[in-house]
Amino acid sequence: MVASVLETSHVFCCPNRVRGALSWSPGPGGLLAFGTSCSVVLYDPQKRAVLTNLNGHTARVNCLQWICKQDGSSSTELVSGGSDNQVIHWEIENNQLLKAIHLQGHEGPVYAVCAVYQRRASDVPLYTLIVSASSDSTVRIWSKKDSEVTCLQTLNFGNGFALALSLCFLPDTDVPILACGDDDCKIHLFVQQDNQFEKVLYLRGHEDWIRGVEWAAFGIKITFAVTLETVLAGHENWVNAVHWQSSFYQDGILQQPMRLLSASMDKTMILWAPDEESGVWLEQVRVGEVGGNTLGFYDCQFNEDGSMIVAHAFHGALHLWKQNSSNPREWIPEIVISGHFDGVQDLMWDPEGEFIITVGTDQTTRLFAPWKRQEQSQVTWHEIARPQIHGYDLKCLAMVNRFQFVSGADEKVLRVFSAPRNFVENFCAITGQSLDHVLCNQESDLPEGATVPALGLSNKAVFQGDITSQPSDEEELLTSTGFEYHQMAFQPSTFTEPPTEDHLLQNTLWPEVQKLYGHGYEIFCVACSNSKTLLASACKAAKKEHAAIILWSTTSWKQVQNLVFHSLTVTQMAFSPNDKFLLAVSRDRTWSLWKRQETISPELEPVFSLFAFTNKVTAVHSRIIWSCDWSPDGKYFFTGSRDKKVVVWGECDSSEDSIEHSIGPCSSVLDVGGAVTAVSICPVLDLSQRYILAVGLECGKICLYTWGKTDQVPERNDWTHCVDTSQSQSHTLAIKKLCWKNYSGKTEQNEAEGAEWLHFASCGEDHTVKIHKVNIRAL
């Protein structure tokens, strides 16, 4: 077995914000499949890990469904539909993709899919019958045998839309019956006769669009479960999904449990079952989410034996509940995967390399860390805090120190956040560290937590004396007039395991300690010096005066200097490892290098002056330069551009005093075959002392190269291509940031993990954050 060079060890994502983007496989050890951006993710709730990504759609995945096997064994095939107008049939083997078949023909986004195995005759192998509904007002019926797919029929709904589909067989026959929930408030029933589906009946009774239909066969009779203003009236808002508990074999007989799950926009999910004595369907259990600015549930699913239920919330989050084995009426929240529900724009490792912070267009900042348990060697990573929930799309991020960061959003202000004591305590408990060791270099007067005031955008610190005990229900009834607004108070919570979504929404905010005003347009990028004393920021710009880089002191938070050179938006900045240089790359296709001047007295703030730059004549890049990074020794810097080129520049000698230099390319031009959106240089050299470079492309692929100077003129054979991410490891949309883990701090941990593995994290427009590990011996 050859040691793999590149492995994806952790993935953070959540389902798309559409109905039907979630399906739990029936059969033992069922996997949860859901659509994230253009990808289908297979997640194992038992191991709490993403097993693989199925990449094939080119636009958002809207719906998917596992195909149930007739003998009750685990499903190995699923179908998905997307906004790219296509349906894909996936075949899985050992949790990895075996083959994918694309079904093309729809002229609009596909919003519902359903599939069953159909036996045409006793000796013929099984066909797969696939039905898909699209916004082109049609329902298409496909038949798949081996790798051949034919479109049997197209049902036209005129001006209407089929919003929900369900396929089943008439009792004790192989005749399929199709139910379509329509926007005309009717359920249309079709039965297959001579390979064609004929409309036989429609069911009237609903007073609004039908969002979900699902068949269940009980012995001889067939019953319907139909949502939206159902006869089971218990929800106070739209019902978005309804599902029967999956059937199972007992003593060779197929059993269909009489349990039904419904999810609604009223933030609750109800488990219904008939009363044993009267047979009347009653609400057995109601679960839901509390707090935060959420809007209810899109979808719900049972696991294979009905002991776990999952809900898919409006902001993409999954909620998982498990039935208490000793008390069946009690359901306990469980830990489940979470992540951004929109593009992830920036990501940073903390200086010690123990957690990552990400920001995204979903207006949140999230913090992911490893959960270390005594009894288990397998470490899983989870979201353990959501320091910032904002009202603007977040763009960029810089760590000032271990428990302080600066973020920039689509606004003119930079905001500085510091960790509260409650976070530090929980971080230590979850990651298995000693609190005293982590707190030894923190100020003593840390606030307990943070809360957002009514109509406010800023997280206000909550101190020990501010925490009020929550009044009991009786006190509240006696004192309240019913009209006042109740402040959503922060309640300190102690976690020894990752918090659930309810806590992440309101109890893990970090207090905002400073706002930095100075830019005239939306903030675009921010960087912090390695000594953590200076912060550089830049905003969107179409003129030279707006494209200035502002330097801030991280002690006084005052402006130190304005660096004016570029004529369009500065896209990324990086301080050299010794902080002598600041590098900036821009949309105007040039870079600028600023050198720090030695000041007379150490109290004075440092002053930077222009040291080197490219112009239209000396530029190598012909398109926007998206990204830049320094070599760990500070001799060279790397730039990556939309023109598919990566170039190394240098050497940069900080000892020379002359004012301006011309620094030229010192490598051959590397053409990576796609627009480059991110570059990052590993802080560790490979075994032959070459620089290791990760390049992120607009198509979502990551390529690893090594580079070493050959001293030939011109340079030749200085680049070595090591490895690309496979289709399942790649992102599906543009990569926004790559970041290698810092190894300077902890040597003992590296030895324990095995020194041959290097880690880097990636994030992209496909809503996903991934942590990869690279085997340095195999490069």
N, C-alpha and C positions, 0 to 999 in steps of 0.2 A: 504494500500500500504506500503510494507516494504521499508524503506530507503535503497538505494543501498550503499554498502560499497565502491565500486570503480567505478568511471566514467572516461571515456576518454573525456577531454574537448576540446582539440585542436590537430589537425594533420597537419603536413607539409610534402608534398611529391610532386612529379611531374611525368608525364607519362614516360614510358619506351621509349628509343630512337629507336623505330621501327615504320614503317608505319602501320597504322590501329589500334593503341593502344588507340583510342579515339572514343567515340560515344556519341552524344547528343540526349537524348530521345525526340521523337516527342510527341505532346500532351501538354496540359497546364502544366506550372510549371515544364518543363522538367529538368531532372537531367543529369549532365555530368558524364559519366562513363569512367574511363581510367585505364590502367594496370600500377601498380607500383611494380617493381620487381615481386614477385610471387602472388601479391594480386590485386584484382579488387576494385577500390575506387569509391564510389558514392559521388559526390560533387554537392552541390546546389549553383549555381552562384548567386542566389538572396540573400540567407542568408550568402554567402561567408563562408560556413562551410562544412566539410566532414561529411556526415550523417552516413556512415558505411563502413567497409571493408569486402569484400567477400573473405575469405581465403579458398583455396582448391587446387590450383595448387601447384606443388612442384618445378617448375622452372619458368623462366620468362614468363609473359603473353605477347603474341605477337599481338593478335588481339581480338577485341570484337565488338559486335553489339547488340543494342536494337532491339527487335522484334516488328514491328509496328502493332498496333491494327487496324482492318479494319474499326472501327467506329470512328477513330480519337481521342479516349480517351488516357490517359497516359499509356505508356508501363509499364508492370509489370514483363516482362521476358527478359533476355538477354543471349547471348551465348558468350563464350570466348574460345580461343585456346592458347596453350602455348608450351614452349620448352620441357615440360614433355610428349610430344606426345599425350596429351589428350584434348578433347573438354569438356567443362562443361556448362550445361544448368542451369541457376540460376532463381529461382522464388522469387520475392520480394513482401512483404506485409508491408505497413506502413513504407517504407524505411528500413526495416530490412529483412534479409534473411529468407525465408520460407523453401525452400528446394533446394538442388543442386543435379543434376544427372550427373554422369561422363560417357562420351562416349569414350571408349577405342578401339583401333584398328589400328591407324596410327603407322608407324614404324619410323617416323621422326618428328621433330618439326612442329607444325601446324602454318601456317603463314597467313591464310585467313579464315574467317568464314562468313556465311550469313544464314539468316533464315526467313521464312514467315509462316503465318498460312494458312493452306490449307483445303478447304471444299471438302470432297470426294463425299458426297451426301447431299441432303437438310436437312435430319433429323439426320445425324450423327454429333457428336461433332467435333470440329476443331482438325485437326492434326497439329503438328508443323513439317515443313520440314526444315531440317538443312543440309547445305552443308559445307564441310571443305576441305581446300587444305593444303597439307603438303610437306615438302622437300623430302618425299619418292616417289615423282613423281606421286602421286595419288590424286584424288578428291573423297571423300567419301560422299554419300548421305544417310542421316539418317531420319527416321520417328519416331516421338514421339507422343504417345497417352497416356494421364494421366502420369503414371510413367514408362511406358514401352517404351524402345527405341530399334528399330531394324535398322540394316545397310542394306538399300535397295540395294545398288549398289556401286561398286568401279570403277571409270573411271581411266584408266591408261594412263599416258602421256609419257610413254617410258623413254627417256633420258631428257625430258623437264620438266618444272615446271609451274604450274598454279600460277601466282603471285597475281591475283585479281579475285574476284568472285562477281557476282550480280544475284539475283533471282528476277523474276517478273512473272506476269501472262499475257498470251496472251489476248488482249482486249476482254472484255465481256465474258470471259470463266474462268474456274477453272484450266486451263492447265498451269503448270509452265514452264517457259523458263529460262535457265541458260546461262549466259555469262561468259566465262573464259578468262582472259587476260593472254597470255602465253609468255614465253621467246623466242618463235619463231616469235615474232612480229605480231602474228595473234590473232584475237578474235574468239574463238570457241563457237558456239551456239548449245545448246542441248535443245530438247523439250521432255517432258515426254509423253510416249505412253505406256499404259498398265503397269504402275508403273515402267517402265524403261526409262532412259534418252537416247535418240538417237541423234547422231550428225547430224544436218541438214544443217549447213552452217559455213563457216568461213569468217571473214572480214579481208581483207588485206589492208594495207595502211601505217601502222607505220613502222618506220625504226629502232626501238630499242625495248627493253623489254617494256611490257605494265604494268604499275604500278597501274592503277586504271580503273575500269569500273563501271558505274552505270546506271540503267534503269530509265526512267521516262515515264509515260503513259499520252499522251495528247489525250483525246477523243478516236477516232477510231485508229489513227495512233500510232505507237510506234517509239520513236526516241532514238538515242543513244547519250550518252556523253562519249567520250573516250579520255583518256589522253595520254600524251607523244607525243610531236611533233603534237599536234592536229591541226585541221583546224583553231582553235582559237589560232593563233600564237601571243603570246605577251610575253611569258616568255623567259629568256635568258639562262636557264639551265634546268636540268631535272624537269619534272612535276611529283610530287610524289602522288598527290591525287586530285580527282575531285568529287564534290558532288552537286546534285540538291537540291534546297530548298524543304523541305518536303511538301507533299500535305496536304490540309486541307478541311474540309467540310464547304460549304457556301450554306445556304438554302437547305440543304439535298443533294447537288451535290458535288462530289469530285473535288476539283480544284487543278491543278498542276501549281504553279507559274513558269514562264519562267525565272528562274534565276539560275545561275551556279557559283560555287565557285571552284577555282583551287589554289593549293599551290605548290610552287616550291623551288628548291635549290638556286634560285637567290635571296632569302631573301624576296620575295614578295608573296602576295596572291591577286588574281584578282577576282572581282565579274563581271560576264558577263551577259548581257541581250540583247535581240534583239532590234534594233532601231524601234521606233514606226512607223516611216514612211516607211523606206525601208525594214524592217524585217531583216537587216543584223546584226549578233551578234557583239556587240561592248563591249569594256572594259568600265564598269561603274565606278568602284572604284578600286584603287590599294592601299593596305596597306602593311606595312612590318616593319622590324626592322633595326635600324641604329646603327653602332658602335659595339665594342666588337669583340672577335674572334669567331664569330658564322658562321654557314655554311648553313643557309637557313631553310626551313620548311619541315617537314615530312608529316603533315596532316592538314586538315581543317574541320570545321563543321559549319552548320547553327543551330540557335536555332529554336523552333517550328514555330515562325511567321516570321523569317528572319530579325528580328530587331537587332540581335546580331550575330557576327561571331567570331569563336575562331580558332587560329592557334597553332600548336604544333611544337616548334622550335627544331633545331638540338641538343641543350644542354638541352632538356627536358622541357624547360620553356614553359608555356602557355601564349599566347597573346590574350586578349579579346577586341573586339571593339564593341561599341554600336552606332546605327544609331541615329543621332540628329533628334528629332521629328520635330523641326521647319525647319531644312534644311536637307532633305533626302540624299543629296550628301555628307554630312559631317559625318565622323565616328570618334568617340571619344574613346581613349584607356580607359579601365576600369580596376579595381583592381581584380586580380584573384589569386588563390592559387599558391604557389611556394615552392620549396624545393630542396634537393640534388638529382642529377641524378645518384648517385652511393652510395656505402656503407657509412654510417655516422659513424665515428670512435670515436669521443669524443664530450662531451657536458658539458657546465658549466652554472650555474645560475650566474648572477652578484651578488656582495655581498649584495645588497639591495633587491634582489629577484624580480627585475622588468623586466628583459629581459634574454634571453638565447643566448649563442654563441655556434655554432656547427662547427666542421670541418669534411671533408669527403674525400673519395678517388676520388671524382670528382674535386679535386684540388682547392676547394673554402672554405672560411670561411664565414659563414652566421650569421646574427644577427636577432633574432625574438623578437618582442615586441607587447604589446597590443595596439590596436587603440581605443582610447576613444573619442566618439562623444557626444556632448552636448545633442542632442535630443534622443539618443538611450541608453537604459540601457544595451543592449546586447553588450559585449565587444568581438571583434574578434582579433585574433593574426595574424600578417603578418610579412613577411621578410621586414625589413626596411633598411638594409644595407648589403653590401657584402664587408667586410673590406679587404679581401685578395683573389686575383685570381692568382693562382700560377702555376708553371710549373712542380711541383712534387706532388704526392699524399700526402695529409695531414694525420697525424697520431694522434696528441695529442695537448692538449691545456691547458693553465692555466691562470686564471685571476690574474693579479698583483694588480690592483685596479679597480675601477669601469669602467674607460675608458682606461685601458691598459691591453693587454694580450700578452702572449708568445705562439707561435705555433711551432710545430716540424713536419717535413715532411720526406719523403724518401730521405733525404740528411743529411750531417753531421753538419749542422748549425741550431741553434735555432734563430728565428727572433722575435723581440719585436715590437709591434705596439701600437700607441697611437691614441686616437680619435681626429679628427680635429674639429674645431669650427663649421663647417657647419653641421657635424653629431649631435653635442650636441644640436644645435638650432632645427634641424628637429626632433630629439628624443623628445625634450620637447613639440614641437607643436603637434606631433602625439599622445604622451601618456598623454597630458594634464597636464604638470607640468610647474612650473615657472622656467624660464631660470636662473634667479639670484640665486635661491636656489641650482640648480644643479651645476652652475659654481663657487659657492663661494669657494670651496676648490680646484679649478683647477688653474694651472699656467696661467698667463695672456697672454703669447705669444703663444697661440695655433695656429697652421697653419690653413689655410682655408680648405684645402682638400689635395688630393694626386693624383698623376698621374704616370703611368708607362712609362719610356722612351723607345724609339725604341730599340729593341733587348735587353731590360733589364728585370730583374726579380724582382727588388726591387721597392716598392712604394715610390716615392720621394715626400716630403712635398711641397705643394704649399702655399706660403704666400700671404698676401693681395696685395703686390706690384707686384706679378708675374702674376696675372690674366690678360690676354689680352682679349680685346674685339674681337669677331670673325669678320673677314673681310666680307664685303658683297660680293655677287656673282660677282658683276661688278668689284669691286676692285681686286678680286682674278683673274678674267680673264685678267685684265690689267697687273698684276704683275707676275703671275706665268708663268713659262716656260713649265709647264706640267710634269716636271721630278722630282721635289723635293718631299720628303716624308713629309706629313703634320702631325706634332705631334698631337696626339689625346688629345686636351687640356681639363683640368678639368674646368667645368663651374659650379659655385656654384648655387644650386637650392634650393628653399624654398618649403618645403612640409608641407601641413596640413593633408595629407592623405598618406598612404603607397605608395612608389614610384613604377613605373612600371618597367618591365624588362630592358627597354632601359637605364633608369637611374642607375639601380642596376649594369649593366655591366660596367659603366665607371665613374659615379659621386659619388659613395659612398665608395670608397677605403679609408683605413686609412694609414697614412704615417708610413713607417718602421723607427724606431728610433735607432735600435741596432741589430747587429748580434753577436751571441755568438759561438765562435769556441772552440773546445776542444775534441769532440767525434770523434772516428775513423770510425764509421759506422752509418747507418741510425738511426735517433732519434726514440725512441719507446714510451717513456712516460715522462711526466713532471708534477711537482707539486709545488705549492707555499705555503709558511708558512702562518698561520692565521694572523700573524702580518705584512705580506706582505714585509718582509725584506729579506727573503731567497728564492731562487728558487732551486729545485733539478731536475736533468734530467738524463736520462739513454738511452743507445742506444742498437741496436741489437748486440748480442755477442755470440761467441762460446768459448771464452777463458776468464780466470779470469781477465786479465788486461783490456779487453775491456768492461767487465760487471760492471766496476766501476761507482758509482753514483757521479756526479759532483755537488757541491753546488756553487751557484753564489749569489753575493750580488745584490739586486735589486736597490741599489743606485749608485754603481760604475760600475755595470755589469762585475766585475772581478771575476775570480774563487777564491773561498774561501778554498775549500777542496775537496779531492778525497776520496770516501769511497769504499774500495776494500773488498769484501767478496764473492759475488756470483760468480758462475762459468759459468752461462748462462744468457740470457737476463733477465733483471729486467722488469716485466710486469706491475707493478703499484706501486706507492709510496703514502704515506699519512702522513702528519704531525699531531701530536696529537693536540687536541683543545688548550692546553696551550703552544704548540711549544716546549715542553721539549723533545719530542721523534720524531724520523723519522722512519716510518715503511716501509719496502720494501719486496715485494713478487716476486718470480722469476720462470722462466721456469725450474730451477733445483729442483723444488718441495719443496723448503725451504723458510723460511722468515727470515729477520734480523731486529733487533730493535736497533736503534742508539740513544744514550742519549746525550743531549746537556750539555757540561761542562760549569760551571760558569766561566766567564773570570774575570781577576783582574780589568780591567777598562772597562767601557761601550763602549769606542771607538773601542776596538779590536773586530774583527769578531768572532762569536761563533765557538767553535770547537766541533765536534761530535765524540763520541767513541762508539765502539760496546758494547751494553748492554746485549742483549740476542739474541739467534738464535736457529733454529732447524737444525739437521743434519740427516743423513740417519737413525740413531737409534731413535731419538726423534720425527721425522716427523710423522704427522698423515695422511697428504695427500700423495697419491701414484701417482698422475699425476700433470701436470702443475698447479700452483696456478695462476689464472687469475686476481683475484681482492681482495682488502682489504679495510677496513674502520674502523674508530674509533667510540666508543660510545661517545655521546655528553659530558659526564662527564670526558672522558679521562681515565677511569679505565680499560676498556677492548678494545680489537680490534678483528675484525671478518675477517676470510679469506674464500674465495670460490674457488673451484678447479674443474678441468675437471672430477675428480673422483666422482662427484655428491655430495660432502660433503661440508657443511658449519660448521666451528668450531669457538668457541669463546675462546680467550686466555686472561689470566690476573691473578691477578690484576697487574697493572703497577704502582709501587710506585716510584715517581721521587725524593723522599727525601733521599732514601738510597744512600750511596756513594760508595758502593763496586763496583768493576770494572765490573764483569760479573755476570749475573743472569741466572737461568733457569726459564723461564716462560712456564707453561704448559697449556693444555686445561682446561677450567673451565666450560665447558658445555658438555652435551652429544653430540655425533656427529649427526648432522642433515643430513639425506639423502633426497634430494629434488627430486630424481627420474630422473634427467637429468643433463648433464654437465653444471656447473655453470660458466658463463662468466662475471657476474657483481654482486656486492653487494653494498648496500648503506644503512646507518643507518639514520633514521629520527632525526633531531635535537630536536624534541619535544617527550616527553614520552607519552605513552597512559594513559588512565584515572586511571589504576591501577599501574602506575609508572613502566611499563615494556618498554624495548627498542623495537621500531618498525623497522623491517628489510625488505627491498625489495630485492628480489633475481631474477636476470635475467638469463635465460637459453639459451643454444645453439639453442634450437628449436624455440625460440622467445617468450616463455611464461614468464610472470612475476608473482612471488608468494610473498605474504605478510605474514610475520610471526611476532610474538612477542616473546621475550625471557626475562626471569628473573631468577636470581640465586636462587636455592632452598635450598642450603647448605646441600643437601644430599650427601652421598659418596657411590658409584659414583652418579653424577647428573642424575635425572630421571624426566620426565614430565616437563622439563624446557622450551620446545618449544611449542608454540601454533600456529597452522596454521589458518590464518584468511581468506584469499581469493586468488583465482587465476584469472588472466585475462581471459575473455571469448574468444572464437575463433575469434570474430571480433575485440576485443581489443588488442589481442596479435600481436606481430610482426611475420613475416613469416620466418625470418632467425635469426641468432645469435644476441643477444643483446650485444652491445659493451660498453654501459655505462648507469648507472642509477644515477640520482642526485636529491636529495631533495631540495626544495626551502628553503632558509635561512629565518628564522623568527625573528632574533634578532633585525633587524633594525626598522621596522615599525609596531607599535602596533595598531595605529588607523586604518590602512588599514585592518588589520586582523579582527577587530571588525566589520567593514563595510561589509566585505565579509562573515562574519559568522565564528566564531573561530573554528567551528567543522571541517572545511575542511583543509586538508593538501595537498600540491601539490608536485608532483615529475615529472621529465621529463625522457624520455627514448629514446635511439637512437639505430639503428641496421644496420646490413648488408643489410636489405631490403629497403634501401634508405629513411627510414621514421624516422621522429622525432615526438614524441607524448608527450603531457602534460596530466597527469592523476590527478584526485583529489580523496582523500581518506577521508571518513567520520570517524573521530576519535571516535565519539559516537557509531558507529556501529561495531567497531573492537572487 
